[in-house]
Each structure stands twice: as structure tokens, then as C-alpha cells.
Amino acid sequence: MAFTTEDRTTVTELIALHGHLVDNGQLDRLDEVFAADVVYDLSAFGRDPLHGVGALRDAALALGEGNPVGHHVTNIVLSGPTADRVSALSKGIGVYADGTCGSVVYEDTIVRGPAGWRISHRQVRPRRRPLTAD
């Protein structure tokens, strides 16, 4: 089985669904985006990786009002697709209640399993200004 145009659309929509679910407080549906044993790597923020969908839900609940009110994903680039695995690189923009914004880079490994395509590993890196030659 090859990675099809339909797979590409499904994977892209899967990445976008994360923000809709989180922003609507539908944390009980995170298993529609992430594999049950997902590793959500926050080490670039000085935090330990989260393991499993339950840990993602618990972390979002613990952050409470510190969560962005809007999670937006853009610039999705898929690479190395096989029938059951693809890598994705995308940019995330978080909008906070006070109007400030933050930007991250998501590096995802997405696998096809019995429930369909799911993110099995996500590394989140803060987006910082590039170095300049001043």
C-alpha cells in the first residue's frame, strides 16, 4: 500500500484537528489525534517528555488559564512517507487571552494503526528570532 493523496489530506487535517480540540476543551478526544502511547517531547522548554494521551490531557488541565486560547498550525510539510509512517514539520502559533502570541515548531512522526493515522511522537521547539550578524 502506498501513501496516497487521500493519506496526505487525512494527515494534514489530523495535525489541524489538535488545535480545534484543545481550544474547544475537548481533551477527551485527543485520542483522535495522538496514538495512545504518544511521546510529546517538551525538552526544548526544559520539561520532561509527556508519555501517553492521558498525560497530555492532564498537562493541559494543569496549565489551565496559561493555555493559549487559540492554537493555529501552518506551513505543514510532509516528508519520507511510506504506507504506514510519515514525518511532518509545521509551525504552531499560540494566541493568549491577553493578545500576546508565541510560535513553535512541531516535528511529528505520524503512523497508521488500527484507528487510522495518529501522531506517535511530537517534538515541540520554541521559535526564536534567527541570529543576526550585527
C-alpha positions as CSV (number, residue, x, y, z in Angstrom):
1,M,0.0,0.0,0.0
2,A,1.4,3.4,-0.9
3,F,1.0,6.8,0.7
4,T,-1.8,8.4,-1.3
5,T,-3.2,11.9,-1.9
6,E,-6.1,10.9,0.5
7,D,-3.5,10.0,3.1
8,R,-1.8,13.4,2.7
9,T,-5.1,15.1,3.2
10,T,-6.0,13.0,6.2
11,V,-2.6,13.6,7.9
12,T,-2.8,17.3,7.3
13,E,-6.3,17.5,8.8
14,L,-5.1,15.4,11.7
15,I,-2.5,18.0,12.5
16,A,-5.0,20.8,12.3
17,L,-7.6,18.9,14.5
18,H,-5.3,19.2,17.6
19,G,-5.9,23.0,17.9
20,H,-9.7,22.7,17.4
21,L,-10.0,20.0,20.1
22,V,-7.8,21.8,22.7
23,D,-9.3,25.2,22.0
24,N,-12.8,23.8,22.5
25,G,-11.8,21.9,25.7
26,Q,-12.5,18.6,24.1
27,L,-9.5,16.9,25.7
28,D,-11.3,13.6,26.0
29,R,-11.0,13.4,22.2
30,L,-7.2,13.7,22.0
31,D,-7.0,10.0,21.1
32,E,-8.4,11.1,17.7
33,V,-5.1,12.9,17.0
34,F,-2.5,11.1,19.1
35,A,-1.5,7.5,19.5
36,A,-2.3,6.0,22.9
37,D,1.4,5.8,23.7
38,V,2.4,9.1,22.2
39,V,5.6,10.8,23.3
40,Y,5.1,14.6,23.5
41,D,8.6,16.0,23.8
42,L,8.9,19.3,25.6
43,S,12.6,19.1,26.4
44,A,13.3,22.3,24.5
45,F,11.3,24.0,27.1
46,G,13.2,22.4,30.0
47,R,10.4,19.9,30.7
48,D,10.3,16.2,30.6
49,P,8.5,14.5,27.7
50,L,4.9,13.5,28.3
51,H,4.0,9.9,27.7
52,G,0.5,8.9,26.6
53,V,-2.7,10.7,25.8
54,G,-3.7,10.8,29.5
55,A,-0.5,12.8,30.3
56,L,-1.3,15.3,27.6
57,R,-4.8,15.8,28.9
58,D,-3.5,16.2,32.5
59,A,-0.8,18.7,31.4
60,A,-3.4,20.8,29.6
61,L,-5.7,20.8,32.6
62,A,-2.8,21.7,35.0
63,L,-1.8,24.6,32.8
64,G,-5.4,25.9,33.0
65,E,-5.6,29.6,32.1
66,G,-2.0,29.5,31.0
67,N,-3.0,27.7,27.8
68,P,-3.3,29.7,24.6
69,V,-6.9,30.5,23.7
70,G,-6.1,29.8,20.1
71,H,-3.8,27.1,18.7
72,H,-3.1,27.6,15.0
73,V,-0.9,25.4,12.8
74,T,0.6,26.4,9.4
75,N,3.3,25.6,6.9
76,I,2.8,21.8,7.1
77,V,5.4,19.9,5.2
78,L,5.3,16.1,4.9
79,S,8.3,14.0,4.1
80,G,9.5,10.4,3.8
81,P,6.1,8.9,3.5
82,T,5.7,5.2,3.5
83,A,2.4,3.2,3.6
84,D,2.3,3.4,7.4
85,R,4.6,6.3,8.5
86,V,5.2,9.9,7.6
87,S,7.2,12.8,9.1
88,A,5.6,16.3,9.4
89,L,7.2,19.6,10.1
90,S,4.8,22.5,10.9
91,K,4.7,25.8,12.7
92,G,2.3,26.5,15.6
93,I,1.1,29.9,16.6
94,G,-0.5,30.3,20.1
95,V,-2.6,33.3,20.8
96,Y,-3.1,34.0,24.5
97,A,-6.1,35.7,26.3
98,D,-4.1,39.0,26.7
99,G,-3.4,39.1,22.9
100,T,0.2,38.1,23.0
101,C,1.4,35.3,20.7
102,G,4.1,32.6,20.7
103,S,5.4,30.5,18.0
104,V,6.7,26.9,18.0
105,V,7.9,24.3,15.5
106,Y,6.3,20.9,15.6
107,E,8.2,17.9,14.4
108,D,5.9,14.9,14.2
109,T,6.1,11.2,13.4
110,I,2.7,10.0,12.3
111,V,1.8,6.4,12.0
112,R,-1.1,4.4,10.5
113,G,-2.6,2.0,13.0
114,P,-5.9,0.2,13.6
115,A,-7.7,3.5,14.4
116,G,-6.1,5.3,11.3
117,W,-3.4,7.9,11.2
118,R,-2.2,9.2,14.6
119,I,0.8,11.3,15.9
120,S,3.1,8.9,17.7
121,H,5.8,11.4,18.5
122,R,5.8,15.2,18.6
123,Q,8.8,17.3,19.4
124,V,7.9,20.9,20.2
125,R,10.5,23.6,19.9
126,P,10.2,27.3,20.6
127,R,10.6,29.5,17.6
128,R,13.1,32.2,18.3
129,R,14.5,35.1,16.2
130,P,17.3,34.0,13.9
131,L,20.8,35.1,14.8
132,T,21.9,38.3,13.1
133,A,25.4,39.4,12.1
134,D,25.5,42.8,13.9
